Amino acid sequence: MSLPSLRGAELRINLTYLWCHRRLPRLADPTLFTELVQLRKMFDRDDRMPKLADKVAAKSIAADRLGRDWIIPMLWSGNVMPDECPWKGPVVVKARHGCNQNAFVYSDEDWALAKSASAGWMRRDYGQWLDEWAYREIPRGLLVEPKIGPKDDLPLDYKVFVFGGQATHVQVHLDRASGHQWVILDRDWRALENGAPNVLRPSALTAMLLAAEEMAQGFDFARVDFYQPDTQPLFGEVTFYPGSGLLPINPSSLDEEWGKLWLGARAANNIPARSKLAYVG
């Protein structure tokens, strides 16, 4: 398979997509969700996205839109972690400017490891390597939150997919500390893959769907993440490039279904299939 004559970001995007999906993305005429993620990486420069993807700034936005009860407290933010952990009880250290950059701290040894890891996060331009523009625009920084959920485990992660203001699917991440797996369900809590693990419907599902729609308002697509360690659901983050569009989607038919939903939302806003202009919200 040969690549067309491409340069820079478009070449990288084609190569990474080819490596992960064993086919080239059809960027001139995208139909799949994973292809539309690549298109967003290339062309979407909506200045609202960095603010919502910023793990520090998003807390204030979510507090205004959803209420303070939805917010996980921020114990600290800065650029260099303190030499010693000043908090009792488990905490989680995160980078504000990227994804999957977190460390759970239960002991002084964990704190030292998190401090070392965080120094690496601060040196790394997270958005550069996969051409995720929104992350490049976020100030590099760190934050510390109290760990939520069971003491020795991580809470379920409810990732709500919102197309054109409508929450349609929830991806639930299970056993994130050990045998990490996920299940995709529709908004009526029906699993879409045969043999998927049974996941209890959260009591606050309706509230999370409405909250996701509130946080994603004005976008053709966004994913909004929540936790529900107790009765009150908690806002996690907003993501505009799930898996960078490089992870397989199971069932595979969802790649096409989500693509149709995304294209439908764009058509409703009169956004061309391929546009070098910032998207219209």
N, C-alpha and C positions, 0 to 999 in steps of 0.2 A: 504494500500500500504506500503510495507516494503522497507527500504533502504538497499543497500548492505553495507558491512563492509568498511567504509571509515573513513578517518581522516582529520583533519585540513581543509584547504581551499576547498578540494573536497567535504567534508561533508557540509560545509557552503553553497557552490555553489548549491549543490543538494537541500538543504533545502529551500533556498530562491527561487530557480526556481520552486520547487514544490508548495510553498506557493502562488506564483504569477500566475502560469500557470496551477495549478492543475494537473500536470504531471511531471515526472522526465525527465531531459534532457538526450538525448542519446549521451553521451559524447564519447562513443567508436565508434559510427557511426553517427555523426551529419549530419542532412540534413537541419535544419531550421536556419535562421539567428540568432534567439535568442539563439539557442544552440551553434552556433559558437562564439557568444560573450562570453559565459561561457568558452569555450575551450581556447579562447584568454586570459581570466583572469587567467586560470590555467597555461598556458605554454608559452605564448608569452612574451619574455624578450628582444625585439628589443630596443636597446638603443637610437634609434631615437625618439621613442614615447614620453618619458618624455619631451624632448626638444620642441616638437611640441604642447604638451598638456599644457605646461607652458605658462600662459597668458602673462608673461613678455617676455620670450625668443622668443615666437612665433612671436611677433611684429617685431623683427629684421629679423627673417627668412622670414616672409611675405614681409617685405620691400625690401629685396634683390631679392626675386623671382617675386613679383608683382609690386613693385614700392611704393614710399612713399605716393602717393595719396590714396592708399588702406588702410592706417593705421589710426586707431582712436588714437589721441595723448594721451600720458600718462602724466598726470599732476604731478604724484608723485608715488613713490613706497617705501616700507619699511616694518617694522614689527609692529610698533605702530603708529596709526593715531595721527596727531596733535590734541591738545585739542580743537582748534577752526578751523573752515573751512576757509582756506585762499583764496578761490576762489569765485568769483561772478557767479551767474547762477547755474542751477542744475548740479550736478555731480553724478557719480555712483561709489561706492566703491565695489571692488571685491577682492576675494581671488585668488592668482595666482595658487594655488595648488589643486583646486577642481572645482566642477560644482555646479550651482545653489546657489552659495554663493555670493550674491550681494545685495546692498542696494542703493536705489535712494534717493538723498539728495536734498531737496528743501528749507529747513529751518534749523535754529540752532538746533531745536528739532530733526529733522531728522539726523543731524550730530551726536548728542549725542547717538541716537539709533544705528546708523551705527557703531560708535566707540565701543559700548558695544557688538554688534553682531560680529564685526571683532575680538575682543579679544577671543571670543569663537571659531571662525574659526582657529585662530592661535594655540589654544590648541588641535585641533582635527586633527588626522591623517586621512585625508579624504579617502585615498585609502585603508585603512585597513578594514573598516566595510563591504565593498562589494567586497573585494579582487581585486581591480583595481590597479594592480601593477604600472602602469605608474605614477599615482598620488602620490604614496608613494615615488617615486624618485625625485619629484619636491621640491625644497626648499620652506618651508612655507613662505608666504609673502602676502602683500597686495598691491593693486594699485588703483589709482583714475584716472578716465577718465571723460571728459565732457560728459554729457548726450546728445545723438543724437536723432534726430527725433522731432515730435511735442512736444510742451512744456508740455502739460498735458496728453500725451499718450506715449506709447512705440512703436518704429518702428517695422515693420514686420521683422520676423527672417526667413531667407532663409537657410535651412539646406540641403546641397547637398551631396547625397550618391554616393561614388566613389568606383567602384569595378575594380580592376586590371587596374587602370588608366583611366577608362571610367565613366564619370558622367552619371548616369542613372535616378535618381529620385530626386525630391526636396520636402522636407517637410516644409510647410509654417506655422509659428506660428502666430496666430492672437489674438488680444485683450488680450495681456499678463498681463495687469494690472488689468483686471476685469474678463470677461467671457472667460478665456483662452481656445482656441481650436486650432486644426491644421488640415491641408489638405495635402494629399500626391498627387503629380502630377508626370507624367513622364517628360522626358526632352523636350518633345514637348508641354508641358503645358496642358496636358489632365488629369483632376481629375480622380482618380482611384476608388472613392467610390460614389455611387449614392446618390444624395441629399447633396453632399458636398457644403459648401458655395462657392460662386463665388469669385475667387481671380484674380485680374488683373495681367496679365503677366508683370513683371518688364521690363523696357526698357533695362536694362543691363543684362538680363538673359544669353545671350550668353557669355558675358564677365565673369560672375560669374561661369558658367560651366567650362570654360577654366581655370579660376583661381583655381577652386577646383581641377581640374585634375593636375595642376601644384603643388599645395600644397600636394596632396596625392600621388605624383609619387613615385614608388617603393614599395607601400603597396598593399596587396591583398584587403584590405578594409580600408577606412577612411571616416569620415563625416566632411565636411568643411562648416562652417557657415558664412553667410554674412548678411549685412544690405544694404538697398539702400534708405536712407532718402531723397536724392536728385538725381541728375543725376549720381554722382560718387558712385559706390558700395564700401563698406567698409568690410574689413576682420574682422571676429569675433573671431573664435577659431577653433581648430581641435579636434575632438573627436574620440576616438577609441573604446569606450564602450557605444553606444547610449542607454540611459535608463537602463544601466547595463544589457541589454538583459532581463529585467524583466517587461517592460511595454507591454501591448497588442498592436499589430499592426493591424490597420484597413485600408483596408480590410485584413482579416486574411490570405488570399492566398499570400499576400506579404511576409509573414514569410518564406514560401517555395521558392517563386521566388527569394528573396534576398539571401536565402541560396544557391540556385543553382548558382547565380552570384558569390558569395563569393567562393564556392567550385571550380567553373570554373577558377577563378583567381588564386587560390592556385595550382590547377592542372597545370596551365600554368607555374608556378614556381617550379613544382615538389615537392610541400610540401605535405607530407602525411596527411591524414585526422586527425590523432592524432599524434602529435609530441611534444616531450619534448625539442626540440632544438629551438633556436630563429628562427623566420621565415626568409626566404631568401627574401630580397627586390630586 
